[in-house]
Amino acid sequence: MTGPVSTTPHVRPSLTAIMAGAALLALSACGAAGPGAQTPLEPVRPVIGAPPEPAVAAVEMTDRAYTPAHLAGRERDLLRVGLLLPFGARSEAARSEASQILRAAELSLFEQGADNVLLLPKDTRGTAEGGRDAAEAALADGADLIIGPLFSAAAEAAGEAARAARKPLIAFSTDLAIAGDGLYLLSFPPQEEVRRVTEHVLDQGATRFAVVAPDTAYGRVARDAYAQTITARLGSDPLPEISTVTIPPPDGAPEDAEPRRIERSFRTGLVASEFYEGGVDSMTQAARRLARLGVERLDPREAARMSGANWTPTPGSAFQVVLLPEGGDRLRMLGPVLVFENIDPLLVKFIGTGLWRDNALVREPALAHGWFAGPEPEARARFESVFQSMYGERPSRLAGLGYDAVALAAMMAREPGGDPRSLLERPSGFDGVDGLFRFRPDGTIERALAVYTIQGGQFRVISPAPEQFEDAPPPQIMDPAGPS
């Protein structure tokens, strides 16, 4: 069979140009520049809030998604899939991401051997209006399923068009408010990461929690997920705890002076939520307010014997765990600020989100032995290897979402006549590029995540991701060829 070709203009050579006879059907895309290389498992900040500004000039869409000549007569067998991405956004980063997701989608289509899936790439321009226009264009071309958009506003607008046409849509946004009624979110929501790492510290016996977060949509979402997870385990009004507190001898006391031990009552549950705006000054004020609750100070001799690797909840602190939903340079500022305010990571466990998965953070002493949740690296290794061999660069974090979304489309094509929602909402879930995931009936995503620690200048798994969901059979394998 002669393989179909891509008519995507100005995009670096697609898989069809690299592998003769590949069964790729990618039509009607617009140009996008390629991104630079990224390290594996580099986290991407969830897309919450305003999208990029619209492009100065809209990208002209000259092609329409007609049935290719060599597929004439197979129109009834085709599954048409709209792929809505910000090819013409003002933001270069958004355009680069669109290019990478498109390439991953083509790679997935080839590996699935899905010669009856027709991709219909459309430009959203990174705006709500563009998202609606792109969805309507894809639906006019006969789309049975829509993949994308990337940004929340565009996804919400596209979802309205898809719902009106009674077609499912798989968006890459993390805005849970837009999910449901046929709109599914294939993304990395911070709620899932916060829930997983918080459950892990609860399993270690922690009962007193605090959060220091940026006063942003991301920070508020992380804090709310944290509170919900704690309440689910400890209850909405947990009882206080009586603990014995050790008070070291004062400065200048004899070397043989014994510490004093007293009993104190401590609140349990989420005892403090501190937010900051701006830089280090605001962070310092938030940390100082938290420290006023009471922190246990280590005797230097005792500190020398301790290690964050063997942490257990300390009885003498008003809070035993602090969530820091921050990343990059700002996290490198925030960690030392807490230590300066006598919030000691040997006693108080610092935990975070997938934003911590950043190689620039592994040498920060304040974050040593901190915990965070994320996908296991082995689940992504094969995809990265194949993508790099095809395109000469590592895929972005979000590129894997494009691969998984098209793999889901290929599964739908292999089950013609089935109910798309029933397939997408299978309780067993799917084994994707970033491990096990499934869609809840409300359209949100549940991911099986590992818990990592930062130790010895590297990330180490301390709690593996589950291989299947507790209430379901083993997941569906989406790659028919299996691992190679």
C-alpha positions as CSV (number, residue, x, y, z in Angstrom):
1,M,0.0,0.0,0.0
2,T,1.3,3.4,-0.8
3,G,1.7,5.5,2.3
4,P,-0.2,8.8,2.5
5,V,1.8,12.0,2.9
6,S,1.7,15.1,5.1
7,T,0.8,18.4,3.5
8,T,1.9,20.3,6.5
9,P,3.8,23.4,5.2
10,H,7.0,24.8,6.7
11,V,7.3,22.1,9.5
12,R,10.6,20.3,9.7
13,P,10.5,16.9,7.8
14,S,7.7,14.8,9.3
15,L,8.0,11.1,9.9
16,T,6.7,10.4,6.3
17,A,9.8,12.2,4.9
18,I,12.1,10.0,7.1
19,M,10.4,6.6,6.8
20,A,9.2,5.6,3.4
21,G,5.7,4.0,3.3
22,A,4.8,5.1,6.8
23,A,1.0,5.2,7.3
24,L,0.8,8.9,8.3
25,L,-2.3,11.0,7.5
26,A,-1.6,14.5,8.6
27,L,-3.4,17.2,6.6
28,S,-4.2,20.9,6.8
29,A,-1.5,21.9,9.4
30,C,0.2,25.3,9.5
31,G,3.8,26.1,10.2
32,A,5.6,26.1,13.5
33,A,9.2,26.5,14.5
34,G,11.0,23.6,16.3
35,P,12.0,23.9,20.0
36,G,15.3,23.4,21.6
37,A,16.3,20.2,23.4
38,Q,14.9,19.6,26.8
39,T,16.0,17.2,29.5
40,P,13.9,14.1,30.3
41,L,11.1,14.5,32.7
42,E,11.5,18.3,32.9
43,P,8.3,19.5,34.4
44,V,6.1,22.1,32.6
45,R,4.0,24.5,34.7
46,P,0.4,23.6,34.4
47,V,-1.5,25.8,32.0
48,I,-3.7,27.7,34.4
49,G,-4.7,31.3,33.7
50,A,-4.3,33.5,30.7
51,P,-3.1,32.1,27.4
52,P,-0.5,34.0,25.2
53,E,-1.6,37.1,23.4
54,P,-3.0,36.5,19.9
55,A,-0.7,36.4,16.9
56,V,-0.1,39.7,15.1
57,A,-1.3,38.1,11.8
58,A,-3.4,35.0,11.6
59,V,-1.8,32.0,9.9
60,E,-3.5,31.4,6.5
61,M,-5.0,27.9,6.3
62,T,-5.0,27.0,2.7
63,D,-5.6,23.2,2.8
64,R,-8.8,21.5,3.6
65,A,-9.1,18.0,5.0
66,Y,-10.5,16.1,2.0
67,T,-10.2,12.3,1.8
68,P,-6.8,11.4,0.2
69,A,-7.1,10.0,-3.3
70,H,-5.6,6.6,-2.3
71,L,-8.3,6.3,0.4
72,A,-11.2,7.0,-2.0
73,G,-14.0,4.5,-1.2
74,R,-13.0,4.2,2.4
75,E,-14.7,7.3,3.7
76,R,-17.0,5.3,6.0
77,D,-14.0,3.6,7.6
78,L,-12.1,6.7,8.4
79,L,-11.9,8.2,11.9
80,R,-11.3,11.9,11.4
81,V,-9.4,13.6,14.3
82,G,-9.1,17.3,14.7
83,L,-5.7,18.3,16.2
84,L,-6.1,21.8,17.6
85,L,-2.8,23.5,18.5
86,P,-1.4,27.1,18.7
87,F,0.7,27.0,15.5
88,G,0.2,30.7,15.0
89,A,0.4,32.0,18.6
90,R,2.4,35.1,19.4
91,S,4.5,33.2,21.9
92,E,7.4,31.4,20.4
93,A,7.3,28.8,23.2
94,A,3.7,28.0,22.3
95,R,4.5,27.6,18.6
96,S,7.4,25.3,19.5
97,E,5.2,23.2,21.7
98,A,2.6,22.9,19.0
99,S,5.3,21.7,16.6
100,Q,6.5,19.1,19.1
101,I,3.0,17.8,19.8
102,L,2.3,17.5,16.1
103,R,5.4,15.5,15.6
104,A,4.6,13.2,18.5
105,A,1.1,12.8,17.1
106,E,2.5,11.7,13.7
107,L,4.9,9.3,15.5
108,S,2.0,7.8,17.4
109,L,-0.1,7.4,14.3
110,F,2.8,5.6,12.5
111,E,3.5,3.3,15.5
112,Q,-0.1,2.4,15.9
113,G,-0.3,1.4,12.2
114,A,-3.6,3.3,12.1
115,D,-4.2,3.7,8.3
116,N,-7.8,4.6,8.9
117,V,-7.1,7.6,11.2
118,L,-7.0,11.0,9.5
119,L,-5.4,13.8,11.4
120,L,-6.8,17.3,10.7
121,P,-4.4,19.8,12.3
122,K,-5.9,23.3,12.9
123,D,-4.5,26.5,14.3
124,T,-6.0,27.9,17.5
125,R,-3.6,30.9,17.5
126,G,-3.5,30.4,21.3
127,T,-6.7,32.2,21.9
128,A,-10.3,31.4,22.9
129,E,-11.7,32.7,19.6
130,G,-9.1,30.7,17.7
131,G,-10.0,27.6,19.7
132,R,-13.6,27.9,18.7
133,D,-12.8,28.6,15.1
134,A,-10.4,25.7,14.9
135,A,-12.9,23.3,16.4
136,E,-15.7,24.5,14.1
137,A,-13.3,24.0,11.1
138,A,-12.4,20.5,12.2
139,L,-16.0,19.6,12.8
140,A,-16.9,21.0,9.3
141,D,-14.3,18.6,7.9
142,G,-16.1,15.7,9.6
143,A,-14.0,15.3,12.8
144,D,-15.2,12.4,15.0
145,L,-12.8,13.4,17.8
146,I,-11.0,16.5,18.7
147,I,-7.5,16.6,20.3
148,G,-6.4,19.8,21.9
149,P,-6.3,22.8,22.4
150,L,-3.4,23.5,24.7
151,F,-4.6,26.5,26.7
152,S,-7.6,26.7,29.0
153,A,-9.5,29.5,27.3
154,A,-9.1,27.9,23.8
155,A,-10.0,24.5,25.2
156,E,-13.2,25.8,26.9
157,A,-14.3,27.5,23.7
158,A,-13.5,24.5,21.5
159,G,-15.4,22.3,24.0
160,E,-18.5,24.3,23.5
161,A,-18.4,23.6,19.8
162,A,-17.6,19.9,20.3
163,R,-20.4,19.4,22.8
164,A,-22.9,21.1,20.4
165,A,-21.8,18.5,17.8
166,R,-21.8,15.7,20.3
167,K,-18.2,14.9,19.7
168,P,-15.6,14.1,22.4
169,L,-12.7,16.4,23.0
170,I,-9.3,15.6,24.6
171,A,-7.7,18.8,25.7
172,F,-4.2,19.4,27.2
173,S,-5.3,22.0,29.7
174,T,-5.1,21.5,33.5
175,D,-8.1,23.7,34.3
176,L,-10.4,21.2,36.0
177,A,-13.3,23.7,35.8
178,I,-13.7,23.2,32.0
179,A,-13.8,19.3,32.2
180,G,-16.9,17.2,31.8
181,D,-19.7,16.4,29.4
182,G,-17.4,15.0,26.8
183,L,-14.4,17.2,27.4
184,Y,-11.5,15.2,28.9
185,L,-8.2,16.6,30.2
186,L,-5.1,14.8,29.2
187,S,-2.5,16.8,31.2
188,F,-0.4,16.9,34.4
189,P,-2.7,18.6,36.9
190,P,-0.9,19.7,40.1
191,Q,-3.8,18.2,42.1
192,E,-2.7,14.7,41.2
193,E,0.9,15.4,42.2
194,V,0.0,17.0,45.5
195,R,-2.5,14.2,46.4
196,R,0.1,11.5,45.8
197,V,3.0,13.0,47.8
198,T,0.6,14.1,50.6
199,E,-0.8,10.6,50.9
200,H,2.8,9.4,51.2
201,V,3.7,11.6,54.1
202,L,0.4,10.7,55.8
203,D,1.4,7.1,55.5
204,Q,4.5,8.0,57.5
205,G,2.4,9.2,60.4
206,A,2.4,12.9,59.8
207,T,-0.6,14.8,61.3
208,R,0.4,18.5,61.2
209,F,0.7,20.2,57.9
210,A,1.5,23.7,56.5
211,V,1.9,25.2,53.1
212,V,3.9,28.2,51.8
213,A,2.8,29.0,48.3
214,P,2.8,31.7,45.6
215,D,-0.4,33.7,45.6
216,T,-1.2,32.5,42.1
217,A,-3.8,30.3,40.5
218,Y,-1.3,27.4,40.6
219,G,-0.5,28.0,44.3
220,R,-4.1,28.2,45.3
221,V,-5.0,25.0,43.3
222,A,-2.1,23.2,45.0
223,R,-3.1,24.4,48.5
224,D,-6.7,23.3,47.9
225,A,-5.7,19.8,46.8
226,Y,-3.4,19.6,49.8
227,A,-6.2,20.5,52.2
228,Q,-8.7,18.1,50.6
229,T,-6.2,15.2,50.8
230,I,-5.4,15.9,54.5
231,T,-9.1,16.2,55.4
232,A,-9.9,13.0,53.6
233,R,-7.5,11.1,55.8
234,L,-7.7,13.0,59.2
235,G,-11.3,14.4,59.0
236,S,-12.6,17.9,58.9
237,D,-12.1,18.6,62.6
238,P,-9.2,16.4,63.8
239,L,-8.5,16.2,67.5
240,P,-5.4,18.0,69.0
241,E,-2.4,15.9,70.0
242,I,-0.5,16.0,73.2
243,S,3.2,15.6,72.6
244,T,6.4,15.8,74.7
245,V,8.6,18.7,73.6
246,T,12.3,18.7,74.3
247,I,13.8,22.1,75.2
248,P,17.6,22.3,74.9
249,P,19.7,23.9,77.6
250,P,20.1,27.7,77.1
251,D,23.3,29.2,75.7
252,G,26.0,29.2,78.3
253,A,24.7,26.3,80.3
254,P,27.1,23.6,81.5
255,E,28.0,20.9,79.1
256,D,26.3,18.3,81.3
257,A,23.1,20.3,81.6
258,E,20.0,18.1,80.7
259,P,17.3,19.3,78.3
260,R,13.9,20.0,79.7
261,R,10.8,18.0,78.6
262,I,7.3,19.5,78.7
263,E,4.0,18.4,77.3
264,R,2.2,20.6,74.7
265,S,-1.1,20.4,72.8
266,F,-0.8,20.7,69.1
267,R,-3.4,21.3,66.4
268,T,-3.6,18.6,63.7
269,G,-4.6,18.8,60.1
270,L,-3.7,21.8,57.9
271,V,-2.6,24.2,60.6
272,A,-1.2,27.1,58.4
273,S,-1.5,28.4,54.8
274,E,0.9,31.2,54.0
275,F,1.0,32.9,50.6
276,Y,3.5,35.3,49.1
277,E,3.7,37.7,46.1
278,G,6.9,38.8,44.4
279,G,10.4,37.9,45.5
280,V,12.5,37.1,48.5
281,D,11.1,39.8,50.8
282,S,7.5,38.5,50.5
283,M,8.8,34.9,50.9
284,T,10.6,35.9,54.1
285,Q,7.5,37.4,55.6
286,A,5.5,34.3,54.8
287,A,8.1,32.0,56.3
288,R,8.4,34.2,59.4
289,R,4.6,34.1,60.0
290,L,4.8,30.3,59.7
291,A,7.7,30.0,62.1
292,R,5.8,31.9,64.8
293,L,3.6,28.8,65.2
294,G,6.5,27.2,66.9
295,V,9.4,25.2,65.6
296,E,11.7,22.8,67.4
297,R,15.4,23.7,67.2
298,L,18.0,21.0,67.0
299,D,21.0,20.8,69.3
300,P,24.0,20.9,66.9
301,R,25.2,17.6,68.3
302,E,21.9,16.0,67.7
303,A,21.7,17.5,64.2
304,A,25.0,16.0,63.3
305,R,23.6,12.5,64.0
306,M,20.4,13.0,61.9
307,S,19.8,12.6,58.3
308,G,16.8,13.7,56.2
309,A,16.9,10.2,54.7
310,N,15.5,8.6,57.8
311,W,12.9,11.3,58.6
312,T,10.0,10.6,60.9
313,P,7.4,13.1,62.0
314,T,8.8,15.1,64.9
315,P,6.6,15.5,68.0
316,G,7.8,18.9,69.0
317,S,6.9,21.1,66.0
318,A,3.6,22.8,65.4
319,F,3.9,21.5,61.8
320,Q,5.7,18.4,60.6
321,V,5.3,18.9,56.8
322,V,5.4,22.0,54.6
323,L,4.3,22.0,51.0
324,L,6.2,24.3,48.6
325,P,4.4,24.3,45.3
326,E,7.1,26.3,43.5
327,G,9.9,25.6,41.0
328,G,13.0,26.9,39.3
329,D,14.9,29.9,40.7
330,R,12.0,30.9,42.9
331,L,12.1,27.5,44.7
332,R,15.9,27.9,45.1
333,M,15.1,31.2,46.9
334,L,12.2,29.9,49.0
335,G,14.0,26.8,50.5
336,P,16.8,28.7,52.1
337,V,14.4,31.4,53.3
338,L,12.6,28.8,55.4
339,V,15.8,27.4,56.8
340,F,16.9,31.0,57.7
341,E,13.7,31.3,59.7
342,N,14.6,28.1,61.7
343,I,12.3,25.8,59.8
344,D,14.7,22.9,59.7
345,P,14.3,20.3,56.9
346,L,15.9,17.7,59.2
347,L,12.7,18.0,61.3
348,V,10.1,19.3,58.9
349,K,9.7,17.5,55.7
350,F,9.6,19.7,52.6
351,I,7.4,18.4,49.8
352,G,6.6,19.7,46.4
353,T,5.0,19.2,43.0
354,G,6.4,18.1,39.6
355,L,8.0,21.5,39.3
356,W,10.7,20.1,41.6
357,R,11.8,17.7,38.8
358,D,14.5,20.2,37.7
359,N,18.2,19.2,37.5
360,A,19.1,22.7,38.7
361,L,17.6,22.0,42.1
362,V,19.4,18.8,43.1
363,R,22.4,20.7,44.6
364,E,20.2,23.0,46.7
365,P,20.9,22.0,50.4
366,A,17.6,23.2,51.7
367,L,15.8,20.8,49.3
368,A,17.9,17.7,50.1
369,H,15.7,14.7,51.0
370,G,12.6,16.6,50.0
371,W,9.8,14.6,48.4
372,F,7.6,15.2,45.3
373,A,5.5,13.1,43.0
374,G,5.8,12.5,39.3
375,P,5.8,9.8,36.6
376,E,8.4,7.1,36.7
377,P,11.2,7.7,34.1
378,E,11.1,4.2,32.7
379,A,7.6,4.8,31.4
380,R,8.8,7.5,29.1
381,A,12.2,6.2,28.1
382,R,11.1,4.4,24.9
383,F,9.1,7.3,23.6
384,E,12.0,9.7,24.1
385,S,14.4,7.4,22.4
386,V,12.3,6.9,19.3
387,F,11.3,10.6,19.1
388,Q,15.0,11.7,19.3
389,S,16.0,9.2,16.6
390,M,13.3,10.5,14.3
391,Y,13.7,14.3,14.9
392,G,17.2,14.7,16.4
393,E,16.0,16.3,19.6
394,R,14.4,15.3,22.9
395,P,10.6,15.7,23.1
396,S,9.1,18.3,25.4
397,R,7.1,17.2,28.4
398,L,3.8,17.9,26.6
399,A,4.8,16.1,23.4
400,G,4.0,12.8,25.1
401,L,0.4,14.0,25.6
402,G,0.0,14.3,21.8
403,Y,1.4,10.8,21.4
404,D,-1.1,9.3,24.0
405,A,-4.1,11.2,22.6
406,V,-3.5,9.9,19.1
407,A,-3.0,6.4,20.5
408,L,-6.4,6.7,22.1
409,A,-7.8,7.8,18.7
410,A,-6.3,4.7,17.1
411,M,-8.0,2.5,19.7
412,M,-11.3,4.1,18.9
413,A,-10.7,3.4,15.2
414,R,-10.1,-0.3,16.0
415,E,-13.5,-0.4,17.7
416,P,-15.8,1.1,15.1
417,G,-19.4,1.7,16.3
418,G,-18.4,1.7,19.9
419,D,-19.3,4.5,22.4
420,P,-16.3,6.8,22.5
421,R,-17.1,7.9,26.1
422,S,-17.2,4.3,27.3
423,L,-13.8,3.6,25.7
424,L,-12.2,6.8,27.2
425,E,-13.7,6.2,30.6
426,R,-12.5,2.6,31.0
427,P,-11.9,2.0,34.7
428,S,-8.7,0.0,34.0
429,G,-7.2,3.0,32.2
430,F,-4.3,3.1,29.7
431,D,-0.6,2.5,29.8
432,G,0.8,5.7,28.2
433,V,4.0,7.5,27.6
434,D,4.1,8.8,31.2
435,G,2.7,5.6,32.8
436,L,-0.8,4.6,33.8
437,F,-3.7,7.0,33.6
438,R,-7.4,7.0,33.2
439,F,-10.2,9.5,32.8
440,R,-12.9,9.9,35.4
441,P,-16.5,10.3,34.3
442,D,-16.2,14.1,35.1
443,G,-13.5,14.4,32.4
444,T,-10.5,14.9,34.8
445,I,-7.5,12.6,34.7
446,E,-6.1,10.3,37.3
447,R,-2.4,9.3,37.1
448,A,-0.4,6.6,38.8
449,L,2.6,8.5,40.1
450,A,5.8,7.6,41.9
451,V,7.2,9.6,44.9
452,Y,10.8,10.9,44.5
453,T,13.4,12.2,46.9
454,I,16.3,14.5,46.1
455,Q,19.4,12.6,47.4
456,G,23.1,12.7,46.5
457,G,22.6,15.1,43.7
458,Q,20.0,13.1,41.9
459,F,16.3,12.1,41.9
460,R,15.5,8.7,43.5
461,V,12.2,6.8,43.6
462,I,11.2,6.0,47.1
463,S,7.6,4.8,46.4
464,P,7.0,3.3,42.9
465,A,4.0,4.1,40.9
466,P,1.2,1.5,41.1
467,E,1.0,-0.8,38.0
468,Q,-2.8,-0.8,38.1
469,F,-5.6,1.1,39.8
470,E,-6.8,-0.6,43.0
471,D,-10.4,-0.9,41.8
472,A,-9.7,-2.1,38.3
473,P,-8.1,-4.8,36.2
474,P,-4.8,-4.2,34.4
475,P,-4.7,-1.3,32.0
476,Q,-5.1,-1.2,28.2
477,I,-1.7,-1.3,26.4
478,M,-2.0,1.4,23.7
479,D,1.2,0.6,21.7
480,P,0.3,-2.5,19.7
481,A,3.9,-3.2,19.0
482,G,4.8,-3.3,22.7
483,P,8.1,-2.2,24.1
484,S,11.2,-2.5,22.0
